[in-house]
Amino acid sequence: MTDSAQDVSVKSCCAGFYELPVVSMLLGDNLHPGGPALTRKLAAATTVGRKTEVLDVACGRGASDRVLAAHCGCQVVGVDYSSVNAARARQLTQDAGLDDRARFVAGDAEQLPFRDGSFDVVISECALCTFPDLERSLVEVRRVLRPGGRVGISDVVLNAPVPEPLQDVIGHVLCITGARSTDGYRQGLQAAGFTTVRTRDVSYVLTEMMDRIERRMDRLDDFVDADQLGDVPGLRNAGPRLAAAREFVTSGGVGYALFTARNPRDRTS
């Protein structure tokens, strides 16, 4: 199966967006709500231990993988569509002295470069909502999981239509524009063949992220040249969009959730 030109364009655009220094400055090292604390919760929910082999899909610069390697002592592989992010993740992990437990490759979530049944656990944090074909990605996740393996996902969930002011770069930074409802993710997991799907609401992490972005937006000019902002339409004069985002979060129009599920031991299920 090959990607359409549109899908390739969407993936390249999204990967390139998260390579931008200004996005890292706004979101911090983790590039996802909840940071290391939520990664540890996801690890606990999927019972990651010292002997667990973990795949992190859309790993960015590998912050979560370093948390897992250090906190759980497990072996982690991170895969990201951006070769720039994968290379940066390798360097940061080497600098942290964790390269014996975490490695990184460039690859597509919809065509994972791993053999069937390679991992005990697959995680993905605030990334499924950016994939053009979520269903295909989940089928791939199940393929690379061992029978009885677990998947753990954290992602933005939509409870109402996205307001027009957020259908631009700010909506992408907050991973709002491509998100689904809680039932949408559950149905995607079940359609891919996963069982025992459980959800946990952790919407408080979006408020924390909004606080952080607003503080850093106030100081944006101190850290980023005007020329760089010119390459990211919507970050200049973003106050009204941030206010709309805050209202959307506060009103419950958008939330955040953890999803866990199991790959049946019988692969014919």
Contacts in CASP RR format, 6 or more apart in sequence:
PFRMAT RR
TARGET T0000
AUTHOR 0000-0000-0000
METHOD contacts of the structure
MODEL  1
MTDSAQDVSVKSCCAGFYELPVVSMLLGDNLHPGGPALTRKLAAATTVGR
KTEVLDVACGRGASDRVLAAHCGCQVVGVDYSSVNAARARQLTQDAGLDD
RARFVAGDAEQLPFRDGSFDVVISECALCTFPDLERSLVEVRRVLRPGGR
VGISDVVLNAPVPEPLQDVIGHVLCITGARSTDGYRQGLQAAGFTTVRTR
DVSYVLTEMMDRIERRMDRLDDFVDADQLGDVPGLRNAGPRLAAAREFVT
SGGVGYALFTARNPRDRTS
1 111 0 8 1.000
1 136 0 8 1.000
3 11 0 8 1.000
3 108 0 8 1.000
3 110 0 8 1.000
3 132 0 8 1.000
6 132 0 8 1.000
7 110 0 8 1.000
7 132 0 8 1.000
7 133 0 8 1.000
10 132 0 8 1.000
11 81 0 8 1.000
11 108 0 8 1.000
11 131 0 8 1.000
11 132 0 8 1.000
12 81 0 8 1.000
14 81 0 8 1.000
14 130 0 8 1.000
14 172 0 8 1.000
15 80 0 8 1.000
15 81 0 8 1.000
15 82 0 8 1.000
15 85 0 8 1.000
16 82 0 8 1.000
16 84 0 8 1.000
17 23 0 8 1.000
17 172 0 8 1.000
18 31 0 8 1.000
18 60 0 8 1.000
18 82 0 8 1.000
18 85 0 8 1.000
19 82 0 8 1.000
19 84 0 8 1.000
19 85 0 8 1.000
20 228 0 8 1.000
20 231 0 8 1.000
20 232 0 8 1.000
21 224 0 8 1.000
21 228 0 8 1.000
22 220 0 8 1.000
22 224 0 8 1.000
22 228 0 8 1.000
22 229 0 8 1.000
22 232 0 8 1.000
22 235 0 8 1.000
23 31 0 8 1.000
23 173 0 8 1.000
23 232 0 8 1.000
24 31 0 8 1.000
24 61 0 8 1.000
25 216 0 8 1.000
25 220 0 8 1.000
25 223 0 8 1.000
25 224 0 8 1.000
26 173 0 8 1.000
26 212 0 8 1.000
26 213 0 8 1.000
26 216 0 8 1.000
26 217 0 8 1.000
26 220 0 8 1.000
27 173 0 8 1.000
27 209 0 8 1.000
27 212 0 8 1.000
27 213 0 8 1.000
28 212 0 8 1.000
29 61 0 8 1.000
29 63 0 8 1.000
30 36 0 8 1.000
30 39 0 8 1.000
30 63 0 8 1.000
30 64 0 8 1.000
31 60 0 8 1.000
31 61 0 8 1.000
31 63 0 8 1.000
31 126 0 8 1.000
32 38 0 8 1.000
32 64 0 8 1.000
32 125 0 8 1.000
32 126 0 8 1.000
32 127 0 8 1.000
32 154 0 8 1.000
32 175 0 8 1.000
33 126 0 8 1.000
33 154 0 8 1.000
33 156 0 8 1.000
33 205 0 8 1.000
33 206 0 8 1.000
33 208 0 8 1.000
33 209 0 8 1.000
33 256 0 8 1.000
34 154 0 8 1.000
34 202 0 8 1.000
34 205 0 8 1.000
34 208 0 8 1.000
34 209 0 8 1.000
35 63 0 8 1.000
35 64 0 8 1.000
35 205 0 8 1.000
36 63 0 8 1.000
36 64 0 8 1.000
36 67 0 8 1.000
38 125 0 8 1.000
38 154 0 8 1.000
38 202 0 8 1.000
38 205 0 8 1.000
38 258 0 8 1.000
39 63 0 8 1.000
39 64 0 8 1.000
39 67 0 8 1.000
39 68 0 8 1.000
39 125 0 8 1.000
40 67 0 8 1.000
40 71 0 8 1.000
41 202 0 8 1.000
41 258 0 8 1.000
42 123 0 8 1.000
42 125 0 8 1.000
42 152 0 8 1.000
42 154 0 8 1.000
42 258 0 8 1.000
43 49 0 8 1.000
43 67 0 8 1.000
43 68 0 8 1.000
43 71 0 8 1.000
43 72 0 8 1.000
43 123 0 8 1.000
45 152 0 8 1.000
45 198 0 8 1.000
45 200 0 8 1.000
45 258 0 8 1.000
45 260 0 8 1.000
46 121 0 8 1.000
46 123 0 8 1.000
46 150 0 8 1.000
46 151 0 8 1.000
46 152 0 8 1.000
46 260 0 8 1.000
47 121 0 8 1.000
47 150 0 8 1.000
48 54 0 8 1.000
48 68 0 8 1.000
48 72 0 8 1.000
48 74 0 8 1.000
48 121 0 8 1.000
49 72 0 8 1.000
49 73 0 8 1.000
49 74 0 8 1.000
50 72 0 8 1.000
50 73 0 8 1.000
50 74 0 8 1.000
51 74 0 8 1.000
52 72 0 8 1.000
52 74 0 8 1.000
52 75 0 8 1.000
52 120 0 8 1.000
52 121 0 8 1.000
53 74 0 8 1.000
53 75 0 8 1.000
53 77 0 8 1.000
53 118 0 8 1.000
53 119 0 8 1.000
53 120 0 8 1.000
53 121 0 8 1.000
54 65 0 8 1.000
54 68 0 8 1.000
54 74 0 8 1.000
54 75 0 8 1.000
54 76 0 8 1.000
54 77 0 8 1.000
54 119 0 8 1.000
54 120 0 8 1.000
54 121 0 8 1.000
54 122 0 8 1.000
54 123 0 8 1.000
55 76 0 8 1.000
55 77 0 8 1.000
55 78 0 8 1.000
55 79 0 8 1.000
55 112 0 8 1.000
55 114 0 8 1.000
55 118 0 8 1.000
55 119 0 8 1.000
55 121 0 8 1.000
55 122 0 8 1.000
55 123 0 8 1.000
55 144 0 8 1.000
56 62 0 8 1.000
56 64 0 8 1.000
56 65 0 8 1.000
56 68 0 8 1.000
56 76 0 8 1.000
56 77 0 8 1.000
56 78 0 8 1.000
56 79 0 8 1.000
56 122 0 8 1.000
56 123 0 8 1.000
56 124 0 8 1.000
56 125 0 8 1.000
57 78 0 8 1.000
57 79 0 8 1.000
57 109 0 8 1.000
57 112 0 8 1.000
57 122 0 8 1.000
57 123 0 8 1.000
57 124 0 8 1.000
57 127 0 8 1.000
57 137 0 8 1.000
57 141 0 8 1.000
58 79 0 8 1.000
58 80 0 8 1.000
58 81 0 8 1.000
58 109 0 8 1.000
58 124 0 8 1.000
58 125 0 8 1.000
58 127 0 8 1.000
58 130 0 8 1.000
58 131 0 8 1.000
59 65 0 8 1.000
59 78 0 8 1.000
59 79 0 8 1.000
59 80 0 8 1.000
59 85 0 8 1.000
59 86 0 8 1.000
59 89 0 8 1.000
59 104 0 8 1.000
60 80 0 8 1.000
60 82 0 8 1.000
60 85 0 8 1.000
60 86 0 8 1.000
60 89 0 8 1.000
61 85 0 8 1.000
61 88 0 8 1.000
61 89 0 8 1.000
61 92 0 8 1.000
62 78 0 8 1.000
62 85 0 8 1.000
62 89 0 8 1.000
62 92 0 8 1.000
62 93 0 8 1.000
62 102 0 8 1.000
62 104 0 8 1.000
63 92 0 8 1.000
64 123 0 8 1.000
64 125 0 8 1.000
65 76 0 8 1.000
65 78 0 8 1.000
65 89 0 8 1.000
65 93 0 8 1.000
65 102 0 8 1.000
65 104 0 8 1.000
66 92 0 8 1.000
66 93 0 8 1.000
66 96 0 8 1.000
66 98 0 8 1.000
66 102 0 8 1.000
68 74 0 8 1.000
68 76 0 8 1.000
68 102 0 8 1.000
69 75 0 8 1.000
69 76 0 8 1.000
69 93 0 8 1.000
69 98 0 8 1.000
69 101 0 8 1.000
69 102 0 8 1.000
70 96 0 8 1.000
70 98 0 8 1.000
73 101 0 8 1.000
74 101 0 8 1.000
75 101 0 8 1.000
75 102 0 8 1.000
76 101 0 8 1.000
76 102 0 8 1.000
76 103 0 8 1.000
77 102 0 8 1.000
77 103 0 8 1.000
77 104 0 8 1.000
77 105 0 8 1.000
77 114 0 8 1.000
77 119 0 8 1.000
78 86 0 8 1.000
78 89 0 8 1.000
78 102 0 8 1.000
78 103 0 8 1.000
78 104 0 8 1.000
78 105 0 8 1.000
79 86 0 8 1.000
79 104 0 8 1.000
79 105 0 8 1.000
79 106 0 8 1.000
79 107 0 8 1.000
79 109 0 8 1.000
79 112 0 8 1.000
79 113 0 8 1.000
80 86 0 8 1.000
80 89 0 8 1.000
80 104 0 8 1.000
80 106 0 8 1.000
80 107 0 8 1.000
81 106 0 8 1.000
81 107 0 8 1.000
81 108 0 8 1.000
81 109 0 8 1.000
82 106 0 8 1.000
83 106 0 8 1.000
86 104 0 8 1.000
86 105 0 8 1.000
86 106 0 8 1.000
86 107 0 8 1.000
87 104 0 8 1.000
89 104 0 8 1.000
90 99 0 8 1.000
90 103 0 8 1.000
90 104 0 8 1.000
93 99 0 8 1.000
93 102 0 8 1.000
93 103 0 8 1.000
93 104 0 8 1.000
105 113 0 8 1.000
107 113 0 8 1.000
109 124 0 8 1.000
109 127 0 8 1.000
109 131 0 8 1.000
109 137 0 8 1.000
109 140 0 8 1.000
110 131 0 8 1.000
110 132 0 8 1.000
110 133 0 8 1.000
110 136 0 8 1.000
110 137 0 8 1.000
110 140 0 8 1.000
111 140 0 8 1.000
112 140 0 8 1.000
112 141 0 8 1.000
112 143 0 8 1.000
112 144 0 8 1.000
114 144 0 8 1.000
115 144 0 8 1.000
116 143 0 8 1.000
116 144 0 8 1.000
117 143 0 8 1.000
117 144 0 8 1.000
117 145 0 8 1.000
117 146 0 8 1.000
117 147 0 8 1.000
118 144 0 8 1.000
118 146 0 8 1.000
119 144 0 8 1.000
119 145 0 8 1.000
119 146 0 8 1.000
119 149 0 8 1.000
120 145 0 8 1.000
120 146 0 8 1.000
120 149 0 8 1.000
120 150 0 8 1.000
121 145 0 8 1.000
121 149 0 8 1.000
121 150 0 8 1.000
121 151 0 8 1.000
121 152 0 8 1.000
122 141 0 8 1.000
122 144 0 8 1.000
122 145 0 8 1.000
122 150 0 8 1.000
122 151 0 8 1.000
122 152 0 8 1.000
123 151 0 8 1.000
123 152 0 8 1.000
123 153 0 8 1.000
124 141 0 8 1.000
124 151 0 8 1.000
124 152 0 8 1.000
124 153 0 8 1.000
124 154 0 8 1.000
124 155 0 8 1.000
125 153 0 8 1.000
125 154 0 8 1.000
125 155 0 8 1.000
126 154 0 8 1.000
126 155 0 8 1.000
126 156 0 8 1.000
126 175 0 8 1.000
127 155 0 8 1.000
128 134 0 8 1.000
128 137 0 8 1.000
128 138 0 8 1.000
128 153 0 8 1.000
128 155 0 8 1.000
128 185 0 8 1.000
129 155 0 8 1.000
129 156 0 8 1.000
129 175 0 8 1.000
129 176 0 8 1.000
129 178 0 8 1.000
129 179 0 8 1.000
129 180 0 8 1.000
130 175 0 8 1.000
130 178 0 8 1.000
131 137 0 8 1.000
134 180 0 8 1.000
134 188 0 8 1.000
135 188 0 8 1.000
135 191 0 8 1.000
135 192 0 8 1.000
138 188 0 8 1.000
138 189 0 8 1.000
138 191 0 8 1.000
138 192 0 8 1.000
138 194 0 8 1.000
139 192 0 8 1.000
141 151 0 8 1.000
141 192 0 8 1.000
142 151 0 8 1.000
142 192 0 8 1.000
142 193 0 8 1.000
142 194 0 8 1.000
142 263 0 8 1.000
145 151 0 8 1.000
145 263 0 8 1.000
146 263 0 8 1.000
147 263 0 8 1.000
147 264 0 8 1.000
147 265 0 8 1.000
147 266 0 8 1.000
147 267 0 8 1.000
148 262 0 8 1.000
148 263 0 8 1.000
148 264 0 8 1.000
148 265 0 8 1.000
149 262 0 8 1.000
149 263 0 8 1.000
150 260 0 8 1.000
150 261 0 8 1.000
150 262 0 8 1.000
150 263 0 8 1.000
151 189 0 8 1.000
151 194 0 8 1.000
151 259 0 8 1.000
151 260 0 8 1.000
151 261 0 8 1.000
151 262 0 8 1.000
151 263 0 8 1.000
152 258 0 8 1.000
152 259 0 8 1.000
152 260 0 8 1.000
152 261 0 8 1.000
153 185 0 8 1.000
153 189 0 8 1.000
153 258 0 8 1.000
153 259 0 8 1.000
153 260 0 8 1.000
154 202 0 8 1.000
154 256 0 8 1.000
154 257 0 8 1.000
154 258 0 8 1.000
154 259 0 8 1.000
155 175 0 8 1.000
155 179 0 8 1.000
155 185 0 8 1.000
155 256 0 8 1.000
155 257 0 8 1.000
155 259 0 8 1.000
156 174 0 8 1.000
156 175 0 8 1.000
156 176 0 8 1.000
156 178 0 8 1.000
156 179 0 8 1.000
156 206 0 8 1.000
156 254 0 8 1.000
156 255 0 8 1.000
156 256 0 8 1.000
157 179 0 8 1.000
157 180 0 8 1.000
157 181 0 8 1.000
157 182 0 8 1.000
157 185 0 8 1.000
157 254 0 8 1.000
157 255 0 8 1.000
157 256 0 8 1.000
157 257 0 8 1.000
158 176 0 8 1.000
158 179 0 8 1.000
158 180 0 8 1.000
158 181 0 8 1.000
158 253 0 8 1.000
158 254 0 8 1.000
158 255 0 8 1.000
159 181 0 8 1.000
159 252 0 8 1.000
159 253 0 8 1.000
159 254 0 8 1.000
159 255 0 8 1.000
160 248 0 8 1.000
160 251 0 8 1.000
160 252 0 8 1.000
160 253 0 8 1.000
160 254 0 8 1.000
162 171 0 8 1.000
162 176 0 8 1.000
162 177 0 8 1.000
162 248 0 8 1.000
162 254 0 8 1.000
163 244 0 8 1.000
163 248 0 8 1.000
165 240 0 8 1.000
165 241 0 8 1.000
165 244 0 8 1.000
166 174 0 8 1.000
166 176 0 8 1.000
166 177 0 8 1.000
166 241 0 8 1.000
166 244 0 8 1.000
166 245 0 8 1.000
166 248 0 8 1.000
167 177 0 8 1.000
168 233 0 8 1.000
168 234 0 8 1.000
168 241 0 8 1.000
169 232 0 8 1.000
169 233 0 8 1.000
169 234 0 8 1.000
169 235 0 8 1.000
170 234 0 8 1.000
170 235 0 8 1.000
170 238 0 8 1.000
170 241 0 8 1.000
170 242 0 8 1.000
170 245 0 8 1.000
171 177 0 8 1.000
171 241 0 8 1.000
171 245 0 8 1.000
173 213 0 8 1.000
174 206 0 8 1.000
174 209 0 8 1.000
174 210 0 8 1.000
174 213 0 8 1.000
174 245 0 8 1.000
174 254 0 8 1.000
176 245 0 8 1.000
176 248 0 8 1.000
176 254 0 8 1.000
179 254 0 8 1.000
182 199 0 8 1.000
182 257 0 8 1.000
185 199 0 8 1.000
185 257 0 8 1.000
185 259 0 8 1.000
186 197 0 8 1.000
186 199 0 8 1.000
186 259 0 8 1.000
189 197 0 8 1.000
189 259 0 8 1.000
189 261 0 8 1.000
190 197 0 8 1.000
193 263 0 8 1.000
193 264 0 8 1.000
193 269 0 8 1.000
194 261 0 8 1.000
194 262 0 8 1.000
194 263 0 8 1.000
194 264 0 8 1.000
195 261 0 8 1.000
195 262 0 8 1.000
195 263 0 8 1.000
195 264 0 8 1.000
195 269 0 8 1.000
196 260 0 8 1.000
196 261 0 8 1.000
196 262 0 8 1.000
197 259 0 8 1.000
197 260 0 8 1.000
197 261 0 8 1.000
198 259 0 8 1.000
198 260 0 8 1.000
198 261 0 8 1.000
199 257 0 8 1.000
199 258 0 8 1.000
199 259 0 8 1.000
200 257 0 8 1.000
200 258 0 8 1.000
201 255 0 8 1.000
201 256 0 8 1.000
201 257 0 8 1.000
202 256 0 8 1.000
202 257 0 8 1.000
202 258 0 8 1.000
203 249 0 8 1.000
203 252 0 8 1.000
203 255 0 8 1.000
203 256 0 8 1.000
203 257 0 8 1.000
204 256 0 8 1.000
205 256 0 8 1.000
206 249 0 8 1.000
206 254 0 8 1.000
206 255 0 8 1.000
206 256 0 8 1.000
207 249 0 8 1.000
207 250 0 8 1.000
210 242 0 8 1.000
210 245 0 8 1.000
210 246 0 8 1.000
210 249 0 8 1.000
213 242 0 8 1.000
214 242 0 8 1.000
214 246 0 8 1.000
217 238 0 8 1.000
217 239 0 8 1.000
217 242 0 8 1.000
220 229 0 8 1.000
220 235 0 8 1.000
229 235 0 8 1.000
229 236 0 8 1.000
230 236 0 8 1.000
234 241 0 8 1.000
248 254 0 8 1.000
249 255 0 8 1.000
END
